[in-house]
């Protein structure tokens, strides 16, 4: 049968389209080269420079400019620098030196940014705890990189106390910092008042820190169900972001405000949004928790010109009712990743956005793709050498030819993205060496070469431009075909009444691979026969989910990604699943309730799917 596509975006870029975008890009080449060379000189290692030193330089240049905006108040660059120095002096009083770990478990509020900067002033490495983690994941994050100083925000006090007995605090100084919204903390090691008495002057230690020194550990969200890994963030990565995002991609200068309602233990906030802000003397606007209903009002209050997003946030915004004037705010540009193609144009139009700078890159990766030419549905191009290679989804491995080399895919095709590791593009890896090695593809094209395995499937759109398709772990194989869950979710989410969906593969007895299953949230009773008709009109037969279940909500990470592992493990047994469960039986035109009798027949191979 002829394969049908759910979206019109699955296409290659034509020569005419490329030239149309390339000519305006060429005009910017001198500007890009100037700032590119300037930036490369900054991080070349010839002079010691770091995040802490950058803050000092900006505070000296723009002392009265607003550095941080929040609903709890503002901080100027002078105030941010002085308070960071106070924490740095406190750390020195506790004998913390360059390379030591300091653990911060605090909500996204101005104090977190202050303490983070304080650590960088003396070269201490911030272990930024994901405050949404609980139980074993939380304990693991605390113990993976043990902090010599552990700072707990008052707002995190209760859930920290629940796991404190399991956290290895031997040889650690545990302290607390008050939250102005609560202000009821009664702990002997409350350092809030002590910090205010510390010296505000810059420290000579800052001049000794190099671009190669680590700045922070950021913990993965654990969407796969495994324990979090700690990605290492270096000064090189942060400082590279200052001129890449703040000059080459889109100029961010003093008059601009970048709105980031994302947690600062997430790379989009700490790697993408903040560096160009500090570099340009602009303002960053933060919020403890993202609120879709408050988005337009926040943009107006903060005077936001830029917005840093993740795709899930954009979907929540599109689900909000229209607000008068939402397309005529100060917001012009958005930077982020994961914006789904089915809402790309409507999101842009609804909020009056001029340009979408979609990007692709892992926190621990060796390069970043950026949609610098503003193609629709595109993650753009990358300066780091890369390749899209054939990937065996069924066996979860990269395909190799008779000579043992990996195989590149062609234009219009989908493959696993790997990126070259070299002296110019080093892989900092994780604090766990075993996990680091697992991400390296060796001897890909020749003996001795090394490539970073992104774990993601992307489509070659042509002319060096790529489109994100799916996580390799989410893609599954059925009837000899690869099924990209993201594309099936797009199809489901287009159907009236479906608010959100999560698609995954489940094992079948004597099945050819894994069958598709979808967990669905709806706002009304939907016509299951019409749903099947819709799916058959936009998806190839092998991609249509055989099983669906209706759920009230999804378990999500702190960055709103759906955790699918539990759903996969629960499967489709009607005895154990309490939600409404349906199956699309062979030759039927509607989903029907999956009873225990039908389930047993499926297990006994009574149906030929």
Secondary structure in CASP SS format (residue, H / E / C, confidence):
PFRMAT SS
TARGET T0000
AUTHOR 0000-0000-0000
METHOD secondary structure of the structure
MODEL  1
X C 1.00
X C 1.00
X C 1.00
X C 1.00
X C 1.00
X C 1.00
X C 1.00
X C 1.00
X C 1.00
X C 1.00
X C 1.00
X C 1.00
X C 1.00
X C 1.00
X H 1.00
X H 1.00
X H 1.00
X H 1.00
X H 1.00
X H 1.00
X H 1.00
X H 1.00
X H 1.00
X H 1.00
X H 1.00
X H 1.00
X H 1.00
X C 1.00
X H 1.00
X H 1.00
X H 1.00
X H 1.00
X H 1.00
X H 1.00
X H 1.00
X H 1.00
X H 1.00
X H 1.00
X H 1.00
X H 1.00
X H 1.00
X H 1.00
X C 1.00
X C 1.00
X C 1.00
X C 1.00
X C 1.00
X C 1.00
X C 1.00
X C 1.00
X H 1.00
X H 1.00
X H 1.00
X H 1.00
X H 1.00
X H 1.00
X H 1.00
X H 1.00
X H 1.00
X H 1.00
X H 1.00
X C 1.00
X C 1.00
X C 1.00
X C 1.00
X E 1.00
X E 1.00
X E 1.00
X E 1.00
X E 1.00
X C 1.00
X C 1.00
X E 1.00
X E 1.00
X E 1.00
X E 1.00
X H 1.00
X H 1.00
X H 1.00
X H 1.00
X H 1.00
X H 1.00
X H 1.00
X H 1.00
X H 1.00
X H 1.00
X H 1.00
X H 1.00
X H 1.00
X H 1.00
X H 1.00
X H 1.00
X H 1.00
X C 1.00
X C 1.00
X C 1.00
X C 1.00
X C 1.00
X C 1.00
X C 1.00
X E 1.00
X E 1.00
X E 1.00
X E 1.00
X E 1.00
X C 1.00
X C 1.00
X C 1.00
X C 1.00
X H 1.00
X H 1.00
X H 1.00
X H 1.00
X H 1.00
X H 1.00
X H 1.00
X H 1.00
X H 1.00
X H 1.00
X H 1.00
X H 1.00
X H 1.00
X C 1.00
X C 1.00
X E 1.00
X E 1.00
X E 1.00
X E 1.00
X C 1.00
X C 1.00
X C 1.00
X C 1.00
X C 1.00
X C 1.00
X H 1.00
X H 1.00
X H 1.00
X H 1.00
X H 1.00
X H 1.00
X H 1.00
X H 1.00
X H 1.00
X H 1.00
X C 1.00
X C 1.00
X C 1.00
X C 1.00
X E 1.00
X E 1.00
X E 1.00
X E 1.00
X E 1.00
X H 1.00
X H 1.00
X H 1.00
X H 1.00
X H 1.00
X H 1.00
X H 1.00
X H 1.00
X H 1.00
X H 1.00
X H 1.00
X H 1.00
X H 1.00
X C 1.00
X C 1.00
X C 1.00
X C 1.00
X C 1.00
X C 1.00
X E 1.00
X E 1.00
X E 1.00
X E 1.00
X E 1.00
X C 1.00
X C 1.00
X C 1.00
X C 1.00
X C 1.00
X C 1.00
X C 1.00
X C 1.00
X C 1.00
X C 1.00
X C 1.00
X C 1.00
X E 1.00
X C 1.00
X H 1.00
X H 1.00
X H 1.00
X H 1.00
X H 1.00
X C 1.00
X C 1.00
X C 1.00
X C 1.00
X C 1.00
X C 1.00
X C 1.00
X H 1.00
X H 1.00
X H 1.00
X H 1.00
X H 1.00
X C 1.00
X C 1.00
X C 1.00
X C 1.00
X C 1.00
X E 1.00
X E 1.00
X E 1.00
X E 1.00
X E 1.00
X E 1.00
X C 1.00
X C 1.00
X C 1.00
X C 1.00
X C 1.00
X C 1.00
X C 1.00
X C 1.00
X C 1.00
X C 1.00
X E 1.00
X E 1.00
X E 1.00
X E 1.00
X E 1.00
X H 1.00
X H 1.00
X H 1.00
X H 1.00
X H 1.00
X H 1.00
X H 1.00
X H 1.00
X H 1.00
X H 1.00
X H 1.00
X H 1.00
X H 1.00
X H 1.00
X H 1.00
X C 1.00
X C 1.00
X C 1.00
X C 1.00
X C 1.00
X C 1.00
X C 1.00
X E 1.00
X E 1.00
X E 1.00
X E 1.00
X C 1.00
X C 1.00
X C 1.00
X C 1.00
X C 1.00
X C 1.00
X H 1.00
X H 1.00
X H 1.00
X H 1.00
X H 1.00
X H 1.00
X H 1.00
X H 1.00
X H 1.00
X H 1.00
X H 1.00
X H 1.00
X H 1.00
X H 1.00
X C 1.00
X C 1.00
X E 1.00
X E 1.00
X E 1.00
X E 1.00
X C 1.00
X C 1.00
X C 1.00
X C 1.00
X C 1.00
X C 1.00
X C 1.00
X C 1.00
X H 1.00
X H 1.00
X H 1.00
X H 1.00
X H 1.00
X H 1.00
X H 1.00
X H 1.00
X C 1.00
X C 1.00
X C 1.00
X E 1.00
X E 1.00
X E 1.00
X E 1.00
X E 1.00
X H 1.00
X H 1.00
X H 1.00
X H 1.00
X H 1.00
X H 1.00
X H 1.00
X H 1.00
X C 1.00
X C 1.00
X C 1.00
X C 1.00
X C 1.00
X C 1.00
X C 1.00
X C 1.00
X C 1.00
X C 1.00
X C 1.00
X C 1.00
X C 1.00
X C 1.00
X E 1.00
X E 1.00
X E 1.00
X E 1.00
X E 1.00
X C 1.00
X C 1.00
X C 1.00
X C 1.00
X C 1.00
X C 1.00
X H 1.00
X H 1.00
X H 1.00
X H 1.00
X H 1.00
X H 1.00
X H 1.00
X C 1.00
X C 1.00
X C 1.00
X C 1.00
X E 1.00
X E 1.00
X E 1.00
X E 1.00
X E 1.00
X E 1.00
X C 1.00
X C 1.00
X C 1.00
X C 1.00
X C 1.00
X C 1.00
X C 1.00
X C 1.00
X E 1.00
X E 1.00
X C 1.00
X C 1.00
X C 1.00
X C 1.00
X C 1.00
X C 1.00
X C 1.00
X C 1.00
X C 1.00
X E 1.00
X E 1.00
X C 1.00
X C 1.00
X C 1.00
X C 1.00
X E 1.00
X E 1.00
X E 1.00
X E 1.00
X C 1.00
X E 1.00
X E 1.00
X C 1.00
X C 1.00
X C 1.00
X C 1.00
X E 1.00
X E 1.00
X C 1.00
X E 1.00
X C 1.00
X C 1.00
X C 1.00
X C 1.00
X C 1.00
X E 1.00
X C 1.00
X E 1.00
X C 1.00
X C 1.00
X C 1.00
X C 1.00
X C 1.00
X E 1.00
X E 1.00
X E 1.00
X E 1.00
X E 1.00
X E 1.00
X E 1.00
X C 1.00
X C 1.00
X C 1.00
X C 1.00
X C 1.00
X C 1.00
X C 1.00
X C 1.00
X C 1.00
X E 1.00
X C 1.00
X C 1.00
X H 1.00
X H 1.00
X H 1.00
X H 1.00
X H 1.00
X H 1.00
X C 1.00
X E 1.00
X E 1.00
X E 1.00
X C 1.00
X C 1.00
X C 1.00
X C 1.00
X C 1.00
X C 1.00
X C 1.00
X E 1.00
X E 1.00
X E 1.00
X E 1.00
X E 1.00
X E 1.00
X E 1.00
X E 1.00
X E 1.00
X E 1.00
X E 1.00
X E 1.00
X E 1.00
X C 1.00
X C 1.00
X E 1.00
X E 1.00
X E 1.00
X E 1.00
X E 1.00
X E 1.00
X E 1.00
X C 1.00
X C 1.00
X C 1.00
X C 1.00
X E 1.00
X E 1.00
X E 1.00
X C 1.00
X C 1.00
X E 1.00
X E 1.00
X E 1.00
X C 1.00
X H 1.00
X H 1.00
X H 1.00
X H 1.00
X H 1.00
X H 1.00
X H 1.00
X H 1.00
X H 1.00
X C 1.00
X C 1.00
X C 1.00
X C 1.00
X E 1.00
X E 1.00
X E 1.00
X E 1.00
X E 1.00
X E 1.00
X E 1.00
X E 1.00
X E 1.00
X E 1.00
X C 1.00
X C 1.00
X C 1.00
X C 1.00
X C 1.00
X E 1.00
X E 1.00
X E 1.00
X E 1.00
X E 1.00
X E 1.00
X E 1.00
X E 1.00
X E 1.00
X E 1.00
X C 1.00
X C 1.00
X C 1.00
X C 1.00
X C 1.00
X H 1.00
X H 1.00
X H 1.00
X H 1.00
X H 1.00
X H 1.00
X H 1.00
X H 1.00
X H 1.00
X H 1.00
X H 1.00
X C 1.00
X C 1.00
X H 1.00
X H 1.00
X H 1.00
X C 1.00
X C 1.00
X C 1.00
X E 1.00
X E 1.00
X E 1.00
X E 1.00
X C 1.00
X C 1.00
X C 1.00
X C 1.00
X C 1.00
X E 1.00
X C 1.00
X C 1.00
X C 1.00
X C 1.00
X C 1.00
X E 1.00
X C 1.00
X C 1.00
X H 1.00
X H 1.00
X H 1.00
X H 1.00
X H 1.00
X H 1.00
X C 1.00
X C 1.00
X C 1.00
X C 1.00
X C 1.00
X C 1.00
X C 1.00
X C 1.00
X C 1.00
X C 1.00
X E 1.00
X E 1.00
X E 1.00
X C 1.00
X C 1.00
X C 1.00
X C 1.00
X C 1.00
X C 1.00
X C 1.00
X C 1.00
X E 1.00
X E 1.00
X C 1.00
X C 1.00
X H 1.00
X H 1.00
X H 1.00
X H 1.00
X H 1.00
X H 1.00
X H 1.00
X H 1.00
X C 1.00
X C 1.00
X C 1.00
X C 1.00
X C 1.00
X C 1.00
END
